[in-house]
Amino acid sequence: MLACIDWHPHAPLEPLNLDWLARAGVEVAVLRLDLIDPLISGNKWFKLTEHLAAARQLGAEGLISLGGAHSNHLHALAAAGKRFGFPCVGLLRGHPVQTPTVRDLLDFGMELHWLGYGGYRARHAPDFWAPWRRRYPHLHGVPEGGGGLKGARGCAVLPGSVREQLPALGWDDYHGWWLAAGTGTTLAGLVLAEAGQRPVYGALAVPADHGVASLVATILEEGGAVGSAFELIDASRGGFAKVDPQLQDFIARSEQQGGVPLEPLYTGKALLALWERVSAGRFAPGTRLVFVHTGGLQGRRGFAP
Ligand SMILES: *Cc1c(COP(=O)(O)O)cnc(C)c1O
């Protein structure tokens, strides 16, 4: 039931030991959102929390949302539905396919509807939700990916979690955040929470012309941001979900040396973009960064050779 969700997961903060970081004198700690739970993983849980709270307040019994056949968002939602026992419905892009993600959604008990491509493109139309609301009056609708100000606010708890873990790491403070950005919602949550204290670097998993900057700006404005220091860096390497051999090599080497599992769409590209910046000498020796591991490892099963 939605009423009894009171879960504050722990994301471990771990040092990342890589030779190129050591050479540059840059220290990185990874906030492992991929390790919050055996079933529920990544930033998508945090982006859901305020939507869950809104649903509860409205007296809804469960949630309905949309995504693709590898969606980390639908996966986190369905996993939460299974864990906490609330109903959820997923509206999927395209035509029925079996992916590891889709199999999990069904195992978790999510009810699926395939919208085709045209049907999915209509998701921003004003009358899109009306029939679904009639069909599922007891469910609360969540925008694609759990975005918007609510999604961002759910991520604003992350700095507190880092603060608590600094002593164990031997750090008195840190200089900034580095994370993968898709819609920029998670980044916006950090920017809101930081209120200009530390810069937030977003490594874009989508090409720079996808409007992320304006999505972030909208959230920050709605959230009443003060002193928002952030930078968006193109890390997409030719497009969302484009994977090249250099990226694959880099991920394999980083996983082996650093012991942190990565996937190619978000976290792998984000770390590679950090490598580029560190190699270019753009972070002074002594810089300490928190790299947010945004999860997504469930989705990489769809990419396994
Ligand atoms: C969705 C996702 C992101 C992007 O999050 P935004 O809040 O949309 O920027 C980053 N990493 C992973 C693994 C994701 O699943």
The ligand as an SDF file (V2000), in Angstrom:
LIG
                    3D

 15 15  0  0  0  0  0  0  0  0999 V2000
   17.4520    8.1420  -16.1570 C   0  0  0  0  0  0  0  0  0  0  0  0
   18.9080    7.9830  -15.8830 C   0  0  0  0  0  0  0  0  0  0  0  0
   19.7730    9.0950  -15.8570 C   0  0  0  0  0  0  0  0  0  0  0  0
   19.3090   10.4790  -16.1740 C   0  0  0  0  0  0  0  0  0  0  0  0
   18.5600   11.0590  -15.1400 O   0  0  0  0  0  0  0  0  0  0  0  0
   17.8940   12.4800  -15.3840 P   0  0  0  0  0  0  0  0  0  0  0  0
   17.2950   12.8160  -14.0870 O   0  0  0  0  0  0  0  0  0  0  0  0
   16.8570   12.2820  -16.4590 O   0  0  0  0  0  0  0  0  0  0  0  0
   18.9320   13.4130  -15.8450 O   0  0  0  0  0  0  0  0  0  0  0  0
   21.1000    8.8820  -15.5500 C   0  0  0  0  0  0  0  0  0  0  0  0
   21.5630    7.6450  -15.3060 N   0  0  0  0  0  0  0  0  0  0  0  0
   20.7820    6.5630  -15.3360 C   0  0  0  0  0  0  0  0  0  0  0  0
   21.3830    5.2360  -15.0800 C   0  0  0  0  0  0  0  0  0  0  0  0
   19.4210    6.6980  -15.6220 C   0  0  0  0  0  0  0  0  0  0  0  0
   18.6440    5.6120  -15.6450 O   0  0  0  0  0  0  0  0  0  0  0  0
  1  2  1  0
  2  3  1  0
  2 14  2  0
  3  4  1  0
  3 10  2  0
  4  5  1  0
  5  6  1  0
  6  7  2  0
  6  8  1  0
  6  9  1  0
 10 11  1  0
 11 12  2  0
 12 13  1  0
 12 14  1  0
 14 15  1  0
M  END
$$$$
